[in-house]
């Protein structure tokens, strides 16, 4: 409920402010360039601010016969009103250390004058200024509400600036840019809001004026003002006496005070503090415009551009969440399958729709609904729940009411269920909400879990397909998802088959294909070879092991019903394979860090290449699991051809060891050693089956908590955990 309040607040405020904010951001981005241009037209050195007033006056008098005033202009440059020896009055921009001119005084161009007016009032005079001011206030609350939403996701200030997992691109950049621009945008909003309050006299300000000294009743004990000690950078303006007359005096304006100073004795005749409201107005104008600092001006410009992106991305995220409304073909009361989804960004809902459509295609009566819209029905025989997790373990927006609704009205009849959780291993509470749902359903004797809970990292479609095949076997209901969720033919390259090696154990065949590029192609171990079988538009991805600049190896398990694996197995030496290379930088080998390779079965493929890429002779610990020594023989010669003195191998052979040993058992055995290696900067690479991945991650997380007193995801956020599993 609280999260919904802030979410709707954030959206409604953005909608209300969007039009004016769009205009203000565009004009603000242009206006941010003006101070930079002005600063480049003149010579200026910050050290000039430390010049004493006395030195500045002496230097000016050496060039001009009379000085009327000295001030800092709006850009922070020093300007003087002077008379030359010929009696000509001039306003000059000068260097206070030499008294010489330092550049031309910049006049605002017609373009910037037009843009300033547009930025302030949209050419609507008072109405426009009011709209701009209100928008500045709304921008503040938009920023605060957005920040609260991020805090609700991370649940700690420390985690606020943790690495963001890249899932939905537009949301990823919305959060990343928002965190970077948070402070500058708050400054823009607060200063703009304050100037708005000043303009409409909600905040009363008084502009500093020349003091009128009462010589008949002089003020005592105000001290003296030393021109020899005060810095020129501390003043805003000095007005000089017109004549050498006791009734004429200096008027000095600083940020805090206005002073009247005797021209002969430098005694302070009178002084008046500048109201705090006026000081804040000047400070707000400086910070809002960036007129006195080029770097800050550039930051303001970038933030104005980022606000444009926030408008675009915010509405796109909203549209994505609203997209995909549908009408069920079958009413709940006549359906045998109830498919529920809990979605935050819309991705999980889209997966649920895909499953819904496939079940309909198979002639099944299925009803699709958000978890918040759950209702019981007596005809339901199968319950499928797909849910993401919000932040560090909460229900996503579409599932916040489900558990309470279920407790009040669970299904009363016997039914089977399967739960699929979506999340990120970067968070310690990976798929925590799916776990909560599983725990709740497991309490009901009429509920039978036909599959264990499946946790899917980063919306992996391949993992979802694997679950669908398992559900099909367990339920005896056909559910075959398309090979690819989104079909897009990639440009292919020609590869020559150099060699094919295979091994068969217990009727299961695994084979390596050694391929050579016919043209120069850039690729790395860990990239993906996308293969399109003949007369099939869907690609199959195989992880690449790079042996040299022109040769690569892929390892494939032959599936008797697999279209692509049978096609690849049919290839002979010198045959040509047309395939695409997809970059997969998240699984590239970092040659500057020690490595731990963990895999099973054909997951060895990319590691064979990484071992050959280890030209800097980093220490490598290899953990691999297979059935027999014969299975390992398919890869052994490639491992031995690498720099063996820097490679330690740990092999689990489940059919030849008693009791059976799997790769997860090896990780459990060496948990303390592996954690020490992580603490020393090593990177773990995992490639193989999802079941192996889950087992290994559980062992690594337990070891990290025991021996490093922190969860495994802390190392992942440091870039020390890379995975490519299937």
VOGU-3710 file (C-alpha; in Angstrom, 3 decimals, decimal comma):
1> xxxxxxxxxx> 0,000/0,000/0,000  2,798/2,400/0,930  4,729/1,516/-2,237  1,600/2,051/-4,339  1,150/5,500/-2,803  4,661/6,595/-3,747  4,443/4,949/-7,165  1,208/6,743/-8,035  2,517/9,979/-6,530  5,611/9,741/-8,701
11> xxxxxxxxxx> 3,533/9,063/-11,834  0,821/11,677/-11,244  3,335/14,411/-10,410  5,306/13,542/-13,539  2,176/13,697/-15,716  1,103/17,055/-14,261  4,549/18,607/-14,661  5,616/16,944/-17,910  4,688/19,638/-20,445  6,237/22,574/-18,606
21> xxxxxxxxxx> 9,135/20,396/-17,443  9,812/19,442/-21,053  10,043/23,113/-22,062  12,131/24,041/-19,019  14,566/21,157/-19,574  15,144/21,937/-23,247  15,696/25,645/-22,601  17,760/24,871/-19,490  20,085/22,647/-21,518  20,699/25,494/-23,985
31> xxxxxxxxxx> 21,156/28,095/-21,241  23,749/25,898/-19,521  26,002/26,504/-22,528  25,984/30,303/-22,100  28,208/30,511/-18,965  30,693/28,136/-20,573  30,870/30,314/-23,679  31,191/33,469/-21,590  34,014/31,966/-19,555  35,873/31,026/-22,724
41> xxxxxxxxxx> 35,723/34,589/-24,015  37,852/35,949/-21,216  40,923/35,238/-19,133  40,195/34,397/-15,542  42,111/32,795/-12,714  40,570/31,832/-9,386  43,720/33,035/-7,631  42,662/36,593/-8,525  40,060/36,368/-5,760  42,894/36,386/-3,204
51> xxxxxxxxxx> 44,219/39,784/-4,343  43,758/42,459/-1,677  41,415/45,363/-2,339  44,271/47,838/-1,803  46,470/46,133/-4,405  43,578/46,043/-6,882  42,838/49,762/-6,451  46,521/50,686/-6,811  46,844/48,711/-10,022  43,664/50,188/-11,464
61> xxxxxxxxxx> 44,801/53,720/-10,630  48,046/53,086/-12,491  45,974/52,645/-15,682  43,020/54,989/-15,116  42,641/58,465/-13,674  39,530/57,763/-11,632  37,541/54,778/-10,374  33,808/55,052/-9,778  33,044/51,455/-8,823  34,339/47,903/-8,797
71> xxxxxxxxxx> 32,072/44,863/-8,829  31,765/41,216/-9,630  29,399/40,688/-12,526  26,871/37,859/-12,762  29,520/35,535/-14,227  31,990/36,216/-11,409  34,337/38,437/-13,465  35,749/41,707/-12,106  34,346/44,852/-13,750  35,201/48,483/-13,043
81> xxxxxxxxxx> 33,575/51,795/-13,966  36,563/54,102/-14,683  37,674/57,320/-16,353  40,686/57,386/-18,658  43,331/60,120/-18,698  41,358/61,709/-21,554  38,270/61,937/-19,382  36,454/59,140/-21,173  34,216/57,000/-18,975  34,519/53,276/-19,610
91> xxxxxxxxxx> 33,322/50,023/-18,096  36,137/47,479/-18,291  36,637/43,856/-17,331  39,999/43,603/-15,617  42,618/41,470/-13,919  42,777/42,582/-10,251  46,455/41,578/-9,924  47,596/43,789/-12,815  44,773/46,262/-13,390  44,822/45,413/-17,101
101> xxxxxxxxxx> 41,796/44,425/-19,115  41,169/40,658/-19,169  38,606/40,370/-21,944  35,470/41,856/-23,404  32,345/42,243/-21,333  29,845/39,777/-22,757  26,449/41,038/-23,804  23,693/38,451/-23,874  22,931/37,422/-27,436  19,438/37,653/-28,871
111> xxxxxxxxxx> 19,218/33,847/-28,844  20,067/33,487/-25,143  17,853/36,439/-24,290  14,958/34,715/-26,077  15,773/31,394/-24,395  16,007/33,029/-20,943  12,577/34,587/-21,329  11,155/31,291/-22,548  12,752/29,426/-19,623  11,405/31,883/-17,069
121> xxxxxxxxxx> 7,879/32,468/-18,334  7,164/30,524/-21,558  6,319/33,984/-22,976  3,231/33,979/-20,774  4,456/36,700/-18,413  3,182/36,252/-14,858  1,170/33,125/-15,693  4,220/31,494/-17,250  6,413/32,345/-14,293  3,837/30,820/-11,985
131> xxxxxxxxxx> 3,717/27,617/-14,049  7,517/27,372/-14,124  7,707/27,926/-10,370  5,080/25,318/-9,593  6,903/22,890/-11,900  10,130/23,428/-9,959  8,292/22,531/-6,758  6,748/19,470/-8,429  10,203/18,432/-9,704  11,402/18,339/-6,112
141> xxxxxxxxxx> 8,576/16,019/-5,066  8,996/13,881/-8,206  12,665/13,408/-7,299  11,867/12,626/-3,667  9,126/10,129/-4,563  11,396/8,427/-7,104  14,159/8,220/-4,524  11,796/6,681/-1,990  10,842/4,035/-4,567  14,524/3,168/-4,993
151> xxxxxxxxxx> 14,978/3,009/-1,210  11,985/0,694/-0,980  13,704/-1,550/-3,506  17,165/-1,498/-1,859  15,989/-1,043/1,766  19,208/0,708/2,783  21,113/3,890/2,031  24,290/1,870/1,537  22,657/-0,229/-1,160  21,240/2,890/-2,849
161> xxxxxxxxxx> 24,387/3,207/-4,948  25,035/-0,505/-5,406  25,342/-1,887/-8,905  21,979/-2,050/-10,677  21,183/-5,324/-12,380  20,446/-4,706/-16,057  17,093/-6,247/-16,825  14,710/-3,977/-18,683  16,955/-1,440/-20,455  14,715/1,583/-20,098
171> xxxxxxxxxx> 14,184/0,935/-16,376  17,896/0,225/-15,847  18,950/3,600/-17,263  16,062/5,383/-15,554  17,428/4,221/-12,200  21,137/4,652/-13,009  20,797/8,170/-14,431  18,384/9,068/-11,646  20,934/8,146/-8,977  23,679/10,089/-10,749
181> xxxxxxxxxx> 21,522/13,166/-11,261  19,762/13,028/-7,899  21,715/15,795/-6,113  21,925/18,248/-9,055  18,206/17,845/-9,784  17,369/18,470/-6,132  19,493/21,644/-6,343  17,703/22,723/-9,555  14,304/22,086/-7,973  15,049/23,797/-4,654
191> xxxxxxxxxx> 16,699/26,863/-6,180  14,018/27,177/-8,861  11,329/26,839/-6,222  12,953/29,487/-4,029  13,248/31,930/-6,937  9,561/31,279/-7,632  8,666/32,134/-4,029  10,800/35,290/-4,288  9,213/36,345/-7,579  5,691/36,157/-6,112
201> xxxxxxxxxx> 6,846/37,719/-2,831  5,975/34,716/-0,725  9,537/35,171/0,474  10,325/38,848/1,030  13,733/40,032/-0,150  15,343/43,451/0,034  17,967/44,419/-2,505  21,092/45,945/-0,920  21,114/49,777/-1,114  23,711/52,467/-0,456
211> xxxxxxxxxx> 23,660/53,400/3,227  22,809/56,957/4,209  25,128/57,846/7,085  23,784/60,021/9,898  26,853/62,144/10,624  25,061/64,027/13,418  24,590/60,807/15,382  27,594/58,653/14,446  27,625/54,999/15,432  30,380/53,917/17,768
221> xxxxxxxxxx> 32,616/50,859/17,995  31,984/49,503/14,518  35,712/49,130/13,918  37,636/49,722/10,713  37,699/48,073/7,319  41,218/47,260/6,107  41,636/47,405/2,342  45,098/45,921/2,855  43,726/42,714/4,387  40,350/42,103/2,764
231> xxxxxxxxxx> 40,315/40,222/-0,515  38,704/41,504/-3,669  37,033/38,115/-4,048  35,033/38,761/-0,860  33,203/41,806/-2,206  30,226/42,075/-4,497  30,633/45,772/-5,242  32,565/48,854/-4,073  31,210/52,350/-4,776  33,936/54,986/-4,504
241> xxxxxxxxxx> 33,558/58,485/-2,963  32,943/61,168/-5,589  35,095/63,840/-3,895  37,692/64,110/-1,174  35,116/65,225/1,306  34,389/63,865/4,819  30,749/63,522/3,790  31,694/61,186/0,947  32,581/57,569/1,761  33,055/54,109/0,318
251> xxxxxxxxxx> 30,016/51,856/0,109  31,056/48,209/0,207  28,673/45,359/-0,573  29,649/41,861/0,542  27,535/38,702/0,548  26,572/39,301/4,163  26,708/43,054/4,748  26,527/46,561/3,335  29,149/48,909/4,824  29,781/52,623/4,744
261> xxxxxxxxxx> 33,555/53,230/5,187  35,312/56,558/5,744  37,613/57,303/2,813  40,372/58,759/5,013  40,377/56,701/8,219  38,657/53,542/6,898  36,464/53,674/9,978  33,152/51,881/9,501  30,533/54,631/9,694  27,512/52,368/9,387
271> xxxxxxxxxx> 26,683/48,805/8,452  23,624/46,742/7,712  23,254/42,983/7,460  21,827/41,666/4,225  18,693/39,636/5,067  19,085/35,878/4,910  16,229/35,700/2,414  18,119/38,010/0,054  21,350/36,028/0,450  19,484/32,808/-0,346
281> xxxxxxxxxx> 17,934/34,424/-3,426  21,367/35,391/-4,769  22,783/31,973/-3,937  19,793/30,273/-5,596  20,285/32,287/-8,778  23,993/31,402/-8,890  23,349/27,693/-8,348  20,304/27,542/-10,613  22,071/29,156/-13,576  25,636/27,919/-13,036
291> xxxxxxxxxx> 26,730/31,396/-14,131  29,827/31,532/-11,932  31,234/28,055/-12,513  31,646/26,361/-15,884  31,871/22,862/-14,411  28,628/23,277/-12,485  27,024/24,790/-15,570  27,948/21,683/-17,582  26,495/19,468/-14,830  23,259/21,465/-14,948
301> xxxxxxxxxx> 23,133/21,047/-18,708  23,584/17,289/-18,457  20,893/17,127/-15,786  18,497/19,064/-18,017  19,109/16,486/-20,744  18,666/13,674/-18,209  15,280/15,119/-17,194  14,215/14,785/-20,829  15,256/11,145/-20,680  13,368/10,631/-17,407
311> xxxxxxxxxx> 10,198/11,981/-19,029  10,619/9,582/-21,953  11,675/6,531/-19,930  9,150/7,115/-17,155  6,233/7,150/-19,560  7,660/4,202/-21,485  7,914/2,154/-18,271  4,309/3,066/-17,485  3,139/2,096/-20,969  5,027/-1,206/-20,753
321> xxxxxxxxxx> 3,239/-1,972/-17,498  -0,116/-1,089/-19,032  0,569/-2,886/-22,304  -0,818/-6,297/-23,011  -4,333/-6,096/-21,654  -6,153/-9,202/-22,764  -9,453/-10,996/-22,563  -9,524/-14,608/-21,453  -11,052/-17,064/-23,894  -12,389/-19,152/-21,022
331> xxxxxxxxxx> -14,029/-17,897/-17,862  -12,445/-18,876/-14,575  -15,320/-21,224/-13,713  -14,822/-23,349/-16,836  -11,009/-23,502/-16,817  -8,919/-26,455/-15,725  -5,632/-24,521/-15,551  -5,208/-21,300/-13,587  -2,145/-19,306/-14,636  -1,228/-16,479/-12,263
341> xxxxxxxxxx> 1,558/-13,933/-12,636  3,177/-11,389/-10,349  4,948/-8,730/-12,393  6,739/-5,467/-11,628  7,929/-4,318/-15,061  5,753/-6,418/-17,362  8,341/-9,048/-18,354  6,882/-11,788/-16,170  3,382/-10,984/-17,421  4,615/-11,346/-21,012
351> xxxxxxxxxx> 6,076/-14,770/-20,219  2,765/-15,775/-18,633  0,874/-14,650/-21,754  3,187/-16,738/-23,911  2,485/-19,852/-21,806  -1,238/-19,024/-21,861  -1,242/-18,841/-25,672  0,656/-22,124/-26,009  -1,764/-23,932/-23,703  -4,701/-22,508/-25,641
361> xxxxxxxxxx> -3,070/-23,720/-28,831  -2,970/-27,216/-27,341  -6,729/-27,013/-26,735  -6,555/-26,537/-22,968  -9,016/-24,436/-21,012  -6,753/-21,979/-19,213  -7,447/-18,736/-17,361  -4,770/-16,044/-17,003  -4,824/-13,420/-14,232  -2,602/-11,227/-12,126
371> xxxxxxxxxx> -1,935/-12,681/-8,684  -3,756/-9,735/-7,117  -6,877/-10,802/-9,046  -6,831/-14,372/-7,748  -10,211/-15,998/-7,104  -10,920/-19,667/-6,302  -12,765/-21,947/-8,731  -13,801/-25,560/-8,261  -12,810/-26,690/-11,782  -9,122/-25,832/-11,415
381> xxxxxxxxxx> -6,867/-28,892/-11,597  -3,504/-27,220/-12,243  -2,129/-23,992/-10,800  0,878/-22,304/-12,392  2,398/-19,252/-10,730  5,052/-17,068/-12,348  6,268/-14,253/-10,133  9,136/-11,830/-9,911  10,461/-10,385/-6,665  10,544/-6,664/-5,920
391> xxxxxxxxxx> 13,740/-5,230/-4,469  15,236/-7,391/-1,751  12,420/-9,869/-1,261  9,000/-8,219/-1,473  6,025/-9,015/-3,674  5,960/-7,266/-7,070  3,263/-4,679/-7,756  0,892/-7,246/-9,289  1,055/-9,674/-6,367  0,945/-7,648/-3,154
401> xxxxxxxxxx> -2,547/-8,904/-2,220  -2,199/-12,538/-3,272  -1,084/-14,217/-0,046  -3,863/-12,588/1,949  -6,459/-13,521/-0,687  -5,177/-17,089/-0,790  -5,334/-17,477/2,982  -8,933/-16,256/2,964  -10,049/-18,410/-0,003  -7,632/-21,202/-1,018
411> xxxxxxxxxx> -8,571/-23,789/-3,603  -10,499/-26,491/-1,764  -10,182/-29,315/-4,293  -7,073/-31,373/-4,983  -4,800/-29,649/-7,479  -1,212/-29,672/-8,678  0,936/-26,589/-8,707  4,244/-25,343/-10,053  5,941/-22,072/-9,128  8,507/-20,205/-11,228
421> xxxxxxxxxx> 10,395/-17,362/-9,575  12,171/-14,603/-11,500  14,898/-12,535/-9,893  18,560/-11,648/-9,865  21,408/-13,405/-8,147  22,848/-9,966/-7,431  20,362/-9,754/-4,549  20,785/-11,889/-1,423  17,034/-12,651/-1,324  17,001/-14,245/-4,772
431> xxxxxxxxxx> 13,387/-15,075/-5,745  12,350/-14,580/-2,136  8,719/-13,819/-2,926  8,389/-17,040/-4,934  9,762/-18,845/-1,880  7,096/-17,203/0,296  4,366/-18,345/-2,083  5,779/-21,891/-2,171  5,912/-22,015/1,621  2,281/-20,920/1,838
441> xxxxxxxxxx> 0,948/-23,433/-0,732  2,941/-26,295/0,796  0,815/-26,034/3,958  -2,333/-27,252/2,186  -2,785/-31,057/1,925  -4,903/-30,724/-1,240  -1,979/-28,981/-3,015  0,623/-31,167/-4,738  3,845/-29,675/-6,104  4,549/-31,544/-9,353
451> xxxxxxxxxx> 7,897/-29,717/-9,728  10,273/-28,128/-7,227  10,372/-24,331/-7,213  12,296/-23,077/-10,254  14,360/-19,901/-9,803  15,259/-18,019/-12,968  18,073/-15,478/-13,076  17,659/-12,280/-15,131  14,545/-13,356/-17,035  16,362/-16,167/-18,851
461> xxxxxxxxxx> 14,023/-17,401/-21,567  16,122/-20,524/-22,030  15,533/-21,393/-18,368  11,797/-20,878/-18,816  11,790/-23,238/-21,791  13,538/-25,856/-19,659  10,867/-25,479/-16,967  8,109/-25,806/-19,616  9,536/-29,130/-20,818  9,765/-30,413/-17,236
471> xxxxxxxxxx> 6,184/-29,285/-16,517  5,005/-31,013/-19,679  6,502/-34,308/-18,509  5,171/-33,956/-14,969  1,631/-32,916/-15,940  1,261/-34,911/-19,182  -0,045/-31,704/-20,794  1,714/-30,509/-23,937  3,596/-27,252/-23,385  6,364/-26,521/-25,854
481> xxxxxxxxxx> 7,466/-22,889/-25,958  8,925/-21,414/-29,150  12,670/-21,908/-29,437  13,117/-18,156/-29,390  10,876/-15,640/-27,671  11,617/-13,002/-30,318  12,720/-14,171/-33,742  15,309/-11,985/-35,431  17,613/-13,424/-38,022  21,212/-12,424/-37,395
491> xxxxxxxxxx> 23,796/-12,018/-40,178  25,727/-15,266/-40,494  29,321/-16,154/-41,340  30,761/-19,251/-42,976  32,709/-21,699/-40,789  34,584/-24,757/-42,025  34,348/-27,924/-39,942  37,943/-28,864/-39,099  37,209/-31,794/-36,827  34,379/-33,588/-35,054
501> xxxxxxxxxx> 35,059/-35,599/-31,892  32,448/-37,564/-29,993  31,995/-39,875/-27,052  29,023/-42,056/-26,105  28,347/-43,026/-22,500  25,252/-45,046/-21,514  23,691/-44,293/-24,880  24,213/-40,523/-24,515  26,439/-38,877/-27,098  28,404/-35,686/-26,619
511> xxxxxxxxxx> 30,540/-34,178/-29,354  32,918/-31,301/-30,042  32,981/-29,354/-33,276  36,237/-27,614/-34,128  35,402/-24,785/-36,569  37,514/-22,371/-38,589  36,348/-18,975/-39,817  36,540/-18,352/-43,550  36,796/-14,585/-43,011  38,224/-12,552/-40,180
521> xxxxxxxxxx> 35,685/-12,337/-37,368  36,103/-10,850/-33,932  35,009/-13,181/-31,130  35,955/-14,234/-27,589  35,551/-17,308/-25,457  32,174/-17,039/-23,794  30,498/-15,483/-26,839  27,617/-17,400/-28,407  27,497/-19,199/-31,736  23,940/-18,795/-33,050
531> xxxxxxxxxx> 23,088/-21,727/-35,327  20,065/-21,803/-37,648  19,261/-25,381/-38,725  18,038/-25,806/-42,310  14,411/-24,742/-42,804  14,177/-23,492/-39,209  14,013/-19,742/-38,412  14,899/-20,186/-34,754  18,478/-19,974/-33,569  20,171/-22,211/-31,017
541> xxxxxxxxxx> 23,038/-20,769/-29,020  26,251/-22,617/-28,166  28,965/-21,148/-25,977  32,237/-20,550/-27,820  35,722/-21,603/-26,799  38,284/-19,540/-28,720  41,403/-21,576/-29,583  43,037/-18,873/-31,736  42,006/-15,929/-33,908  40,416/-18,159/-36,542
551> xxxxxxxxxx> 39,483/-21,366/-34,711  36,814/-22,050/-32,128  35,278/-25,074/-30,450  31,724/-25,790/-29,331  30,566/-28,756/-27,260  27,116/-30,213/-27,954  24,969/-32,920/-26,367  23,122/-34,946/-28,985  19,385/-35,067/-28,354  17,571/-37,769/-30,314
561> xxxxxxxxxx> 14,705/-35,321/-30,935  16,857/-32,215/-31,162  16,683/-30,606/-34,618  19,834/-28,536/-34,215  22,008/-31,039/-32,347  21,251/-33,695/-35,002  22,037/-31,206/-37,759  25,390/-30,339/-36,178  26,180/-34,008/-35,583  25,580/-34,725/-39,260
571> xxxxxxxxxx> 28,339/-32,314/-40,308  31,595/-33,835/-41,520  35,114/-32,468/-41,899  35,354/-29,678/-44,520  31,594/-29,099/-44,456  30,517/-25,480/-44,155  28,375/-24,240/-41,267  26,670/-20,847/-41,557  26,194/-19,323/-38,130  26,217/-15,966/-36,365
581> xxxxxxxxxx> 28,398/-14,793/-33,495  26,659/-12,996/-30,646  28,803/-11,015/-28,264  28,341/-12,049/-24,637  30,625/-9,650/-22,724  29,177/-10,626/-19,345  30,908/-14,000/-19,734  34,241/-12,912/-21,206  37,463/-14,063/-19,556  39,331/-11,408/-17,558
591> xxxxxxxxxx> 42,962/-12,294/-18,240  44,218/-9,977/-15,492  42,608/-11,921/-12,625  42,973/-15,482/-11,277  40,020/-17,641/-12,312  37,821/-20,426/-10,993  36,029/-22,375/-13,742  32,997/-24,410/-12,635  30,951/-26,463/-15,084  29,442/-29,765/-16,042
601> xxxxxxxxxx> 28,833/-31,593/-19,291  29,098/-29,428/-22,399  29,596/-26,398/-20,158  33,296/-27,181/-20,534  33,243/-25,678/-24,067  34,035/-22,008/-23,303  36,571/-23,003/-20,628  38,681/-24,824/-23,246  39,053/-21,492/-25,035  39,610/-19,480/-21,859
611> xxxxxxxxxx> 42,463/-21,789/-20,879  44,115/-20,985/-24,218  43,430/-17,267/-23,739  45,248/-17,330/-20,396  48,383/-15,778/-21,906  49,213/-13,937/-18,682  49,470/-17,301/-16,888  46,909/-16,518/-14,213  46,200/-19,242/-11,664  43,147/-21,259/-12,756
621> xxxxxxxxxx> 41,175/-23,775/-10,689  38,978/-25,973/-12,895  35,987/-27,838/-11,414  34,035/-30,037/-13,810  31,434/-32,748/-13,419  30,580/-35,586/-15,808  29,611/-39,253/-15,766  32,812/-41,140/-16,522  36,471/-40,709/-17,329  35,479/-41,340/-20,923
631> xxxxxxxxxx> 33,250/-38,245/-20,752  36,180/-36,163/-19,535  38,459/-37,589/-22,245  36,584/-35,491/-24,801  38,112/-32,371/-23,196  41,240/-33,626/-21,452  43,742/-33,037/-24,243  42,624/-29,391/-24,584  43,066/-28,871/-20,852  46,516/-30,462/-20,929
641> xxxxxxxxxx> 47,539/-28,326/-23,918  46,993/-25,206/-21,799  49,523/-23,863/-19,323  49,227/-26,877/-16,997  51,527/-25,626/-14,243  49,034/-22,829/-13,568  45,922/-25,019/-13,829  44,585/-27,294/-11,099  41,839/-29,714/-12,126  39,084/-31,099/-9,895
651> xxxxxxxxxx> 36,936/-33,664/-11,675  33,704/-35,251/-10,378  32,717/-38,505/-12,136  29,291/-39,484/-10,850  29,253/-42,995/-12,378  32,755/-43,987/-11,302  32,975/-42,699/-7,735  31,338/-44,285/-4,736  29,516/-42,585/-3,207  28,532/-40,507/-6,235
661> xxxxxxxxxx> 30,311/-37,184/-6,454  28,941/-34,178/-8,316  30,583/-30,846/-8,996  28,560/-29,258/-6,185  30,196/-31,706/-3,762  33,634/-30,507/-4,862  32,596/-26,894/-4,264  31,345/-27,798/-0,791  34,638/-29,573/-0,056  36,753/-26,595/-1,134
671> xxxxxxxxxx> 34,395/-23,861/0,074  36,885/-22,189/2,385  39,629/-22,175/-0,258  37,305/-20,746/-2,896  36,116/-17,961/-0,607  39,710/-17,030/0,189  40,393/-16,849/-3,539  37,348/-14,616/-3,980  38,575/-12,344/-1,205  41,894/-12,110/-3,056
681> xxxxxxxxxx> 40,212/-11,009/-6,276  39,606/-14,240/-8,201  36,659/-14,436/-10,596  34,285/-17,418/-10,732  32,899/-18,536/-14,103  29,996/-21,026/-14,162  28,787/-22,788/-17,302  26,553/-25,839/-17,598  23,081/-26,928/-16,594  20,746/-24,810/-14,487
691> xxxxxxxxxx> 20,474/-27,583/-11,906  24,257/-27,576/-11,501  24,272/-23,793/-11,328  21,712/-23,756/-8,527  23,573/-26,405/-6,537  26,913/-24,621/-6,930  25,475/-21,217/-6,004  23,924/-22,598/-2,831  27,260/-24,117/-1,788  29,187/-20,946/-2,645
701> xxxxxxxxxx> 26,708/-18,740/-0,819  26,918/-20,918/2,290  30,729/-20,840/2,178  30,771/-17,060/1,654  28,509/-16,496/4,631  30,574/-18,859/6,794  34,101/-17,834/5,816  33,661/-14,230/4,648  30,629/-13,225/6,756  28,860/-11,882/3,693
711> xxxxxxxxxx> 26,539/-13,329/1,032  27,798/-14,414/-2,362  25,973/-11,568/-4,105  28,473/-9,092/-2,598  31,161/-10,702/-4,728  28,866/-10,739/-7,739  28,322/-7,001/-7,408  32,101/-6,646/-7,604  32,030/-8,462/-10,945  33,509/-11,674/-9,474
721> xxxxxx> 30,730/-14,047/-10,527  29,954/-14,716/-14,203  27,432/-17,285/-15,403  26,190/-18,740/-18,666  23,935/-21,705/-17,912  21,161/-23,461/-19,789
//
